[in-house]
Amino acid sequence: LRRSEIAFTEGVRAVEKMRFVNVGGKPLQLECETAFLPECLSFRTDPVTVPAGEEGQIVISYDPSASGSRETMKVILKGLGLPPSKATISVRLTR
């Protein structure tokens, strides 16, 4: 990942895209830990499966009309083989 933090304006629907490169030797399919994902956030990657050496995008959407908004939220990635502390994107709401 090129960064590990994003910010949305509180109360404003928005989408944030983050580029990443699959530096592994096999195709990568990133997911997020949905048990900890607030309803106000959604997660997907484009493409769903990123071939080795290729670039993809993480797409995180914020919907203020859905529940679960907090000042700081976490998106925990799965599929990297890293502990959650190294595979987490912090999402902040600003005013």
C-alpha positions in Angstrom: 0.0 0.0 0.0 1.2 3.5 -0.7 -0.6 4.9 2.4 -2.5 3.5 5.4 -4.9 6.4 6.2 -7.8 8.1 4.5 -10.2 10.8 5.5 -13.8 11.5 4.7 -15.8 14.6 5.5 -18.4 13.8 8.1 -21.9 13.6 6.6 -20.7 13.7 2.9 -21.0 10.6 0.8 -17.7 9.9 -0.9 -15.3 7.3 -2.4 -11.6 7.0 -1.9 -9.3 4.9 -4.1 -5.9 3.7 -3.1 -3.4 2.1 -5.5 -1.4 -1.0 -4.6 1.1 -3.3 -6.3 1.0 -7.0 -6.0 4.7 -7.7 -5.3 4.1 -11.3 -4.5 4.7 -14.2 -6.9 1.1 -15.2 -7.3 -2.3 -13.6 -7.9 -3.6 -11.6 -5.0 -7.2 -11.3 -3.9 -7.6 -8.8 -1.1 -10.6 -8.8 1.2 -11.4 -7.0 4.4 -12.5 -8.3 7.8 -16.2 -7.7 7.5 -16.9 -8.4 11.2 -15.2 -5.1 12.1 -16.3 -3.0 9.0 -19.0 -0.4 10.0 -22.1 -0.4 7.8 -21.2 3.2 6.7 -18.1 1.8 4.9 -17.9 -0.5 2.0 -14.8 -2.2 0.6 -13.8 -3.7 -2.8 -10.8 -4.0 -5.1 -10.5 -3.3 -8.8 -9.8 -5.8 -10.2 -11.0 -8.4 -7.8 -7.8 -10.5 -8.4 -4.6 -8.7 -9.1 -1.9 -10.8 -11.0 1.6 -10.9 -9.7 3.5 -7.7 -10.5 0.4 -5.8 -11.5 -1.3 -2.8 -9.9 -4.8 -2.7 -8.4 -7.0 -0.3 -6.5 -8.7 -0.6 -3.1 -12.0 1.3 -3.2 -13.5 2.4 0.1 -16.9 4.1 0.1 -18.5 6.2 2.9 -22.2 6.4 3.2 -23.2 8.8 6.0 -26.9 7.6 6.0 -25.8 4.1 7.1 -25.1 3.3 10.8 -21.7 2.8 12.5 -20.0 6.2 11.8 -17.2 7.0 14.3 -14.5 9.6 14.3 -11.9 6.8 13.6 -12.7 3.5 11.9 -10.5 0.6 10.8 -10.5 -1.5 7.6 -8.5 -4.7 8.3 -7.2 -6.3 5.1 -7.1 -10.1 4.6 -5.1 -11.9 2.1 -1.7 -10.3 2.7 -0.4 -12.8 5.2 0.4 -9.9 7.6 -0.8 -9.3 11.2 -3.7 -6.9 11.5 -1.5 -4.2 12.9 0.4 -4.1 9.5 -2.7 -4.7 7.3 -5.0 -1.9 8.6 -6.3 1.2 6.8 -7.4 3.9 9.2 -10.4 5.9 8.2 -11.0 9.3 9.8 -14.0 11.5 9.7 -13.3 15.2 9.6 -15.6 18.2 10.0 
